[in-house]
């Protein structure tokens, strides 16, 4: 397969499925070429925490045997992919980018991991991420930063930067990440791929190592919106092991795209006035507005709308998310599992030393912020007030969706920034999430797709939709991609460009 027109660099998920079905390539061929590419590129890009070479090849061979016997399990059968290293995988190391879990090998699969395995997916390995998914740049991993395939001196976004970079660099056909405040959509924007955050409750969180439980959601990185529909089809659905999982029928996402076609005639698209404020890079604004104009030429009705509480979203998020993180990370005390500080000492000193060494600076910062917000003297002033404002933000979207079908705007205020550029300025780093956190607070779905470039780096266009209406989001994203070619651009990853 290597060197042919069907090389992994050119394939979408749907392309790979077609080639496998026709017998032009085998899953083993596809997997070996992808593993070779990982071996050649990952030393510079830092995409993978763990490469599952033997397991991937075995899964590929088993897929080929099923296909030969006419027992293909799903459209994902035999296609190589990766998982963010916060998703539990039986027998495959899961570290969350933290020293606490450096040697943790889970004894069970999470629901999403299990569903993909049952669908015949070939797990290439676990992708790098900010520690416990806390960050916007994938610089906070205990295993070092991931780098943007478009320019290795720049960040890939975060916290799912390894997953986004894996898809952008063609080191896997698709990948799964998690989105707590934009951690699928923002790295998708910075790496020039498609990233989907489903509605909260659409995809089971069982087996996802929690950051902020009321905000976390698992979603796919793919090359196209159509590919995202295939992956969402496999992972969506009610799970009794997740109390937040909703018993709502899962539509046939791919069939819906086929039935709707590429026309947007009659679709009402809302353009929030609050999404064009200070800090928005001029080139990003120009590209996003050009994309919106294209939606109009495709038949969409463009409406100016307002989301009046948007200005409070970032501060609300950075009270609620750290508060939940403080609670969730209390379990890493060195007593039950994970890292434990060596030496003989009493339980208090052991816990203090364990947490001091085991957690990185950003995680410690968020634990302290969250613990403060939950403390007896400040709970009402901070955490309770943030939850009240969250209700107002969610209400803005409820009202907006009475008038429009989707909301459109930038995904990130800027293109990717240099590694280290914002490491010493947490506030500047947090501002990268200004357009993505409202969707998590409201629990609605969102998708980012490429819509241009600035300084050789990708720009993302974000669509937000009603609860459980991923079909409309995928429809408008697919229609835009059918009339543009931004998603077809690939980074030049010749070895001499990575040194």
C-alpha positions as CSV (number, residue, x, y, z in Angstrom):
1,X,0.0,0.0,0.0
2,X,2.8,2.4,0.8
3,X,3.5,4.9,-1.9
4,X,0.2,4.1,-3.7
5,X,-2.6,6.6,-4.4
6,X,-4.4,5.0,-1.5
7,X,-1.8,5.9,1.0
8,X,-2.9,6.6,4.6
9,X,-2.1,10.3,4.1
10,X,-5.1,10.6,1.7
11,X,-7.7,8.4,3.3
12,X,-10.8,9.4,5.1
13,X,-12.6,6.8,7.3
14,X,-15.1,6.3,4.5
15,X,-12.3,5.9,2.0
16,X,-10.6,3.3,4.2
17,X,-13.9,1.4,4.6
18,X,-14.4,1.3,0.8
19,X,-10.9,0.0,0.2
20,X,-11.3,-2.7,2.9
21,X,-14.6,-3.8,1.6
22,X,-13.3,-4.0,-2.0
23,X,-10.3,-6.0,-0.9
24,X,-7.8,-3.5,-2.4
25,X,-6.1,-3.3,1.0
26,X,-6.2,-5.3,4.2
27,X,-6.6,-4.0,7.7
28,X,-3.1,-5.4,8.5
29,X,-1.6,-3.4,5.6
30,X,-3.4,-0.3,6.7
31,X,-2.4,-0.8,10.3
32,X,1.3,-1.5,9.5
33,X,1.6,1.6,7.3
34,X,0.1,3.7,10.1
35,X,2.4,2.2,12.7
36,X,5.4,2.9,10.4
37,X,4.2,6.5,10.1
38,X,3.9,6.8,13.9
39,X,7.4,5.4,14.3
40,X,8.8,7.9,11.8
41,X,7.0,11.0,13.1
42,X,6.1,10.6,16.8
43,X,9.6,11.2,18.1
44,X,9.2,14.8,17.0
45,X,5.4,15.4,17.5
46,X,4.9,13.6,20.8
47,X,1.4,12.4,19.8
48,X,1.3,9.0,21.6
49,X,1.8,8.1,25.2
50,X,1.7,4.5,24.4
51,X,1.7,2.6,21.0
52,X,-0.2,-0.7,21.1
53,X,1.8,-2.3,18.3
54,X,1.2,-6.0,19.1
55,X,-2.4,-5.5,20.0
56,X,-3.1,-3.4,16.9
57,X,-1.7,-5.9,14.6
58,X,-3.6,-8.8,16.2
59,X,-6.8,-6.8,16.0
60,X,-6.1,-6.0,12.3
61,X,-5.5,-9.7,11.5
62,X,-8.7,-10.7,13.3
63,X,-10.6,-8.1,11.3
64,X,-9.2,-9.5,8.0
65,X,-10.3,-13.0,9.0
66,X,-13.8,-11.7,9.8
67,X,-14.0,-9.9,6.5
68,X,-12.9,-12.9,4.6
69,X,-15.7,-14.9,6.3
70,X,-18.2,-12.2,5.5
71,X,-18.6,-11.3,9.2
72,X,-17.8,-7.6,9.1
73,X,-19.0,-6.0,12.4
74,X,-19.5,-2.4,11.4
75,X,-18.2,0.4,9.1
76,X,-15.3,0.8,11.7
77,X,-14.2,-2.8,11.4
78,X,-10.4,-3.0,10.7
79,X,-9.8,0.8,10.7
80,X,-6.8,2.0,12.8
81,X,-7.6,4.6,15.4
82,X,-6.5,6.0,18.8
83,X,-8.0,7.0,22.2
84,X,-7.1,9.9,24.4
85,X,-5.2,8.7,27.5
86,X,-8.1,9.4,29.9
87,X,-10.3,6.6,28.4
88,X,-10.0,3.3,30.3
89,X,-8.8,0.4,28.2
90,X,-8.5,-3.1,29.6
91,X,-4.9,-4.3,29.6
92,X,-3.6,-1.1,27.9
93,X,-1.9,1.5,30.1
94,X,-4.0,4.5,30.9
95,X,-2.0,7.4,32.5
96,X,-4.1,10.6,32.0
97,X,-0.8,12.3,31.3
98,X,0.1,12.1,35.0
99,X,2.8,10.6,37.1
100,X,0.1,9.4,39.5
101,X,-1.0,6.7,36.9
102,X,2.3,6.1,35.2
103,X,2.0,2.3,35.7
104,X,-1.8,2.0,35.8
105,X,-3.2,-0.8,33.6
106,X,-7.0,-0.9,33.9
107,X,-8.7,-4.3,34.5
108,X,-11.7,-3.3,32.4
109,X,-12.9,-1.3,29.4
110,X,-14.9,1.8,29.6
111,X,-18.2,1.8,27.6
112,X,-16.8,3.7,24.6
113,X,-13.7,1.6,24.5
114,X,-15.8,-1.6,24.6
115,X,-18.2,-0.4,21.9
116,X,-15.3,0.4,19.6
117,X,-13.7,-2.9,20.2
118,X,-17.0,-4.7,19.5
119,X,-17.3,-2.7,16.3
120,X,-13.9,-4.1,15.2
121,X,-11.8,-0.9,15.6
122,X,-8.0,-1.4,15.7
123,X,-6.6,0.5,18.7
124,X,-3.2,1.9,17.7
125,X,-2.5,3.3,21.2
126,X,-3.3,6.1,23.7
127,X,-2.7,9.8,22.7
128,X,-1.0,12.4,24.8
129,X,-3.1,15.0,26.7
130,X,-2.9,17.7,29.4
131,X,-2.7,16.0,32.8
132,X,-6.2,14.8,33.8
133,X,-7.4,16.8,30.7
134,X,-6.7,20.1,32.4
135,X,-5.2,22.5,29.8
136,X,-5.6,24.2,26.5
137,X,-2.3,23.3,24.8
138,X,-1.2,19.7,25.7
139,X,1.9,21.2,27.4
140,X,0.9,20.0,30.8
141,X,1.5,16.2,30.3
142,X,4.0,14.5,32.5
143,X,5.3,12.9,29.3
144,X,6.1,16.2,27.6
145,X,4.2,18.3,25.1
146,X,2.5,17.3,21.9
147,X,3.3,19.4,18.9
148,X,1.2,20.8,16.0
149,X,1.8,18.9,12.8
150,X,1.4,22.1,10.8
151,X,4.4,23.6,12.7
152,X,6.1,21.6,15.5
153,X,7.1,24.8,17.2
154,X,3.4,25.5,18.0
155,X,0.9,23.8,20.3
156,X,-1.8,21.5,18.9
157,X,-4.4,22.8,21.4
158,X,-5.7,20.9,24.4
159,X,-6.5,19.1,26.4
160,X,-7.0,16.5,23.6
161,X,-4.1,17.8,21.6
162,X,-2.5,14.4,21.0
163,X,-5.7,13.1,19.5
164,X,-6.2,16.1,17.2
165,X,-2.5,16.0,16.1
166,X,-2.8,12.2,15.4
167,X,-5.6,12.8,12.9
168,X,-4.0,15.9,11.4
169,X,-0.7,14.0,10.9
170,X,-2.4,10.9,9.6
171,X,-1.1,8.8,12.5
172,X,-4.5,7.1,12.6
173,X,-7.7,7.5,10.7
174,X,-9.7,8.9,13.6
175,X,-9.3,9.4,17.3
176,X,-11.5,10.0,20.4
177,X,-10.9,12.8,22.9
178,X,-12.9,14.5,25.6
179,X,-14.4,17.9,25.8
180,X,-14.9,19.6,29.2
181,X,-14.6,23.2,28.1
182,X,-13.6,22.8,24.5
183,X,-11.0,20.1,24.6
184,X,-12.2,18.5,21.4
185,X,-13.3,21.5,19.4
186,X,-10.3,23.8,20.2
187,X,-7.6,21.4,19.3
188,X,-9.6,20.4,16.2
189,X,-9.5,24.1,15.2
190,X,-5.8,24.5,15.9
191,X,-4.9,21.3,14.0
192,X,-7.3,21.7,11.0
193,X,-9.5,18.6,11.6
194,X,-13.2,18.0,12.4
195,X,-14.0,17.7,16.1
196,X,-17.4,16.9,17.5
197,X,-18.6,17.4,21.1
198,X,-21.9,15.5,21.5
199,X,-24.7,16.6,23.8
200,X,-24.0,15.9,27.4
201,X,-25.7,12.5,28.1
202,X,-25.5,11.3,24.4
203,X,-22.3,9.2,24.9
204,X,-21.6,7.2,28.1
205,X,-18.9,8.6,30.4
206,X,-18.4,5.2,32.1
207,X,-14.7,4.5,31.9
208,X,-13.7,8.2,31.4
209,X,-11.4,9.3,34.1
210,X,-13.3,12.3,35.5
211,X,-12.1,15.9,35.4
212,X,-15.4,17.8,35.9
213,X,-18.3,15.3,35.9
214,X,-21.1,17.7,34.9
215,X,-19.1,19.0,31.9
216,X,-17.1,16.1,30.5
217,X,-18.2,14.5,27.2
218,X,-16.4,12.1,24.8
219,X,-16.3,13.0,21.1
220,X,-14.5,12.1,17.9
221,X,-11.7,13.7,15.8
222,X,-12.0,12.9,12.2
223,X,-11.1,14.3,8.8
224,X,-14.7,15.0,7.7
225,X,-18.1,15.6,9.3
226,X,-19.3,12.5,7.5
227,X,-16.6,10.4,9.2
228,X,-17.7,11.9,12.5
229,X,-21.2,10.6,11.9
230,X,-19.8,7.0,11.5
231,X,-17.9,7.3,14.8
232,X,-20.8,8.9,16.7
233,X,-23.1,6.1,15.5
234,X,-20.8,3.6,17.1
235,X,-20.4,5.3,20.5
236,X,-23.7,6.9,21.2
237,X,-26.5,5.5,23.2
238,X,-27.9,4.9,26.7
239,X,-25.7,3.2,29.2
240,X,-27.2,2.1,32.6
241,X,-23.7,2.3,34.2
242,X,-23.7,6.1,33.6
243,X,-26.4,7.9,35.6
244,X,-26.1,10.9,33.3
245,X,-26.6,8.8,30.1
246,X,-30.0,9.7,28.5
247,X,-32.5,7.2,27.2
248,X,-33.0,9.0,23.9
249,X,-33.2,7.2,20.6
250,X,-30.0,7.4,18.5
251,X,-30.7,8.4,14.9
252,X,-28.9,7.0,11.9
253,X,-26.5,9.9,11.5
254,X,-25.0,8.8,8.1
255,X,-28.4,8.1,6.6
256,X,-29.5,11.5,7.7
257,X,-26.7,13.1,5.8
258,X,-27.5,11.1,2.7
259,X,-31.2,12.0,3.0
260,X,-30.7,15.7,3.6
261,X,-28.2,16.2,0.8
262,X,-26.0,19.3,0.7
263,X,-28.6,22.0,0.5
264,X,-29.1,24.3,3.5
265,X,-32.2,26.0,2.1
266,X,-34.5,27.0,4.9
267,X,-31.9,26.4,7.7
268,X,-31.8,29.2,10.1
269,X,-28.3,30.1,11.3
270,X,-27.7,32.4,14.2
271,X,-24.7,34.7,14.4
272,X,-24.2,35.9,18.1
273,X,-23.0,39.5,18.4
274,X,-21.0,38.4,21.5
275,X,-18.6,36.2,19.5
276,X,-16.8,39.0,17.8
277,X,-15.2,40.8,20.7
278,X,-11.7,41.8,21.8
279,X,-9.0,39.3,21.4
280,X,-10.3,37.8,18.2
281,X,-7.5,37.5,15.6
282,X,-8.4,39.6,12.5
283,X,-7.5,36.7,10.1
284,X,-9.7,34.3,12.2
285,X,-12.6,36.8,12.0
286,X,-12.2,37.3,8.3
287,X,-12.1,33.5,7.6
288,X,-15.1,32.7,9.8
289,X,-17.2,35.6,8.3
290,X,-16.3,34.4,4.8
291,X,-17.5,30.9,5.8
292,X,-20.7,32.3,7.1
293,X,-21.3,34.2,3.9
294,X,-20.8,30.9,2.0
295,X,-23.6,29.4,4.2
296,X,-25.8,32.1,2.9
297,X,-25.1,31.4,-0.7
298,X,-25.9,27.7,0.0
299,X,-29.4,28.7,1.1
300,X,-29.1,29.2,4.8
301,X,-31.0,32.1,6.4
302,X,-28.6,34.2,8.4
303,X,-29.9,35.8,11.6
304,X,-28.2,38.1,14.1
305,X,-28.8,36.9,17.6
306,X,-27.7,37.7,21.1
307,X,-26.5,35.5,24.0
308,X,-26.4,38.1,26.7
309,X,-24.6,36.1,29.5
310,X,-21.7,35.0,27.3
311,X,-19.3,37.4,29.0
312,X,-19.7,35.5,32.2
313,X,-19.2,32.0,30.8
314,X,-15.4,31.8,31.2
315,X,-15.4,32.9,34.8
316,X,-18.3,30.6,35.6
317,X,-16.6,27.7,34.0
318,X,-13.3,28.3,35.9
319,X,-15.2,28.1,39.2
320,X,-17.4,25.1,38.4
321,X,-14.7,23.0,36.6
322,X,-12.0,23.3,39.3
323,X,-14.5,22.7,42.1
324,X,-15.5,19.4,40.5
325,X,-11.9,18.6,39.8
326,X,-11.0,19.2,43.4
327,X,-13.6,16.6,44.4
328,X,-12.7,14.1,41.7
329,X,-9.0,14.2,42.3
330,X,-9.3,13.7,46.1
331,X,-9.0,9.9,45.4
332,X,-5.4,10.2,44.4
333,X,-4.0,10.0,47.9
334,X,-1.4,7.2,47.6
335,X,-3.5,4.8,49.6
336,X,-5.7,3.0,47.1
337,X,-3.9,2.9,43.7
338,X,-1.5,4.9,41.6
339,X,1.7,6.5,42.7
340,X,2.7,6.5,46.4
341,X,5.6,8.5,47.8
342,X,8.4,6.2,48.9
343,X,9.7,5.9,52.4
344,X,8.3,5.3,55.9
345,X,6.1,8.1,57.1
346,X,2.7,8.7,58.7
347,X,-0.4,8.8,56.5
348,X,-0.7,12.6,56.4
349,X,2.9,13.1,55.3
350,X,2.6,10.3,52.8
351,X,-0.5,11.8,51.2
352,X,1.1,15.3,51.1
353,X,4.2,14.0,49.4
354,X,2.3,11.8,47.1
355,X,0.1,14.6,45.8
356,X,2.9,17.1,45.7
357,X,5.0,14.9,43.4
358,X,2.2,13.1,41.5
359,X,0.4,16.3,40.3
360,X,1.8,18.9,37.9
361,X,1.5,22.6,38.4
362,X,-1.7,23.2,36.4
363,X,-3.6,20.4,38.2
364,X,-2.4,21.8,41.6
365,X,-3.6,25.2,40.6
366,X,-7.1,24.0,39.7
367,X,-7.3,21.8,42.8
368,X,-6.5,24.9,45.0
369,X,-9.0,27.1,43.1
370,X,-11.7,24.4,43.4
371,X,-11.1,23.7,47.1
372,X,-11.3,27.5,47.8
373,X,-14.5,27.8,45.9
374,X,-16.1,24.9,47.8
375,X,-14.8,26.0,51.2
376,X,-17.4,26.8,53.9
377,X,-16.8,30.6,53.8
378,X,-17.0,31.0,50.1
379,X,-19.3,28.3,48.7
380,X,-22.3,30.7,48.5
381,X,-20.3,33.5,47.0
382,X,-18.5,31.5,44.4
383,X,-19.7,27.9,43.6
384,X,-23.4,28.5,44.2
385,X,-23.4,31.8,42.3
386,X,-21.5,30.2,39.4
387,X,-24.2,27.5,39.2
388,X,-26.9,30.2,39.1
389,X,-25.1,32.0,36.3
390,X,-24.7,28.6,34.5
391,X,-28.5,28.4,34.4
392,X,-28.7,31.9,32.8
393,X,-26.2,30.9,30.2
394,X,-28.1,27.7,29.4
395,X,-31.3,29.8,29.2
396,X,-29.7,32.1,26.5
397,X,-29.2,29.1,24.3
398,X,-32.7,27.8,24.9
399,X,-34.1,31.1,23.8
400,X,-31.8,31.4,20.8
401,X,-32.9,28.0,19.5
402,X,-36.5,29.1,19.4
403,X,-35.4,31.4,16.6
404,X,-32.6,29.5,14.8
405,X,-31.5,25.9,14.1
406,X,-27.8,26.3,14.6
407,X,-25.4,28.9,16.0
408,X,-22.1,29.7,14.2
409,X,-18.9,31.5,15.1
410,X,-15.2,31.0,15.7
411,X,-14.0,28.0,17.6
412,X,-10.8,29.6,19.0
413,X,-10.0,33.4,19.0
414,X,-6.6,32.7,17.5
415,X,-4.7,30.1,15.5
416,X,-2.2,28.0,17.4
417,X,0.5,29.8,19.5
418,X,4.1,28.9,20.1
419,X,5.0,26.2,22.7
420,X,5.8,28.0,26.0
421,X,4.3,31.3,24.9
422,X,1.4,31.2,27.4
423,X,2.8,28.8,30.0
424,X,3.5,31.5,32.6
425,X,0.2,33.3,32.0
426,X,-2.7,31.1,33.1
427,X,-5.3,33.7,32.3
428,X,-4.1,34.1,28.7
429,X,-4.2,30.4,28.4
430,X,-7.8,30.2,29.7
431,X,-8.9,32.8,27.2
432,X,-8.4,30.2,24.5
433,X,-11.7,28.6,25.7
434,X,-13.8,31.8,25.5
435,X,-16.0,30.5,22.5
436,X,-16.1,26.8,23.6
437,X,-17.0,26.7,27.3
438,X,-20.6,28.0,26.9
439,X,-21.6,24.8,25.1
440,X,-20.3,22.7,28.0
441,X,-22.1,24.8,30.6
442,X,-25.3,24.5,28.6
443,X,-24.8,20.8,27.7
444,X,-25.4,21.4,24.0
445,X,-23.5,19.8,21.1
446,X,-20.9,21.5,19.0
447,X,-18.6,20.8,16.1
448,X,-15.5,22.5,14.8
449,X,-14.4,22.2,11.1
450,X,-11.6,23.9,9.2
451,X,-12.4,27.1,7.3
452,X,-9.1,28.8,6.5
453,X,-5.5,29.5,7.4
454,X,-3.4,32.3,8.9
455,X,0.4,32.2,8.9
456,X,0.2,28.6,7.7
457,X,-1.9,27.5,10.7
458,X,-5.5,26.3,10.5
459,X,-8.6,28.3,11.5
460,X,-11.7,26.6,12.9
461,X,-15.4,27.3,12.3
462,X,-17.8,26.3,15.2
463,X,-21.4,25.2,15.0
464,X,-23.6,24.8,18.1
465,X,-26.9,23.0,18.1
466,X,-30.0,22.1,20.2
467,X,-29.7,19.3,22.8
468,X,-29.5,15.9,21.0
469,X,-29.6,17.4,17.6
470,X,-26.2,16.3,16.3
471,X,-27.9,15.5,13.0
472,X,-28.3,19.1,12.2
473,X,-24.8,20.0,13.2
474,X,-23.3,17.2,11.1
475,X,-25.6,18.2,8.2
476,X,-24.4,21.8,8.1
477,X,-20.8,20.9,8.6
478,X,-21.0,18.2,5.9
479,X,-22.7,20.7,3.5
480,X,-19.9,23.3,4.1
481,X,-17.2,20.7,3.5
482,X,-18.9,19.6,0.3
483,X,-18.5,23.1,-1.0
484,X,-15.0,23.9,0.3
485,X,-11.7,22.1,0.5
486,X,-10.1,23.4,3.7
487,X,-10.5,20.0,5.3
488,X,-8.6,18.4,2.5
489,X,-5.4,20.3,3.3
490,X,-2.6,18.2,4.9
491,X,0.6,19.3,6.7
492,X,3.9,18.8,5.0
493,X,5.5,16.2,7.3
494,X,8.7,15.4,5.5
495,X,11.4,14.6,8.0
496,X,13.5,17.6,7.1
497,X,10.5,19.9,8.1
498,X,10.3,18.3,11.5
499,X,13.9,18.7,12.6
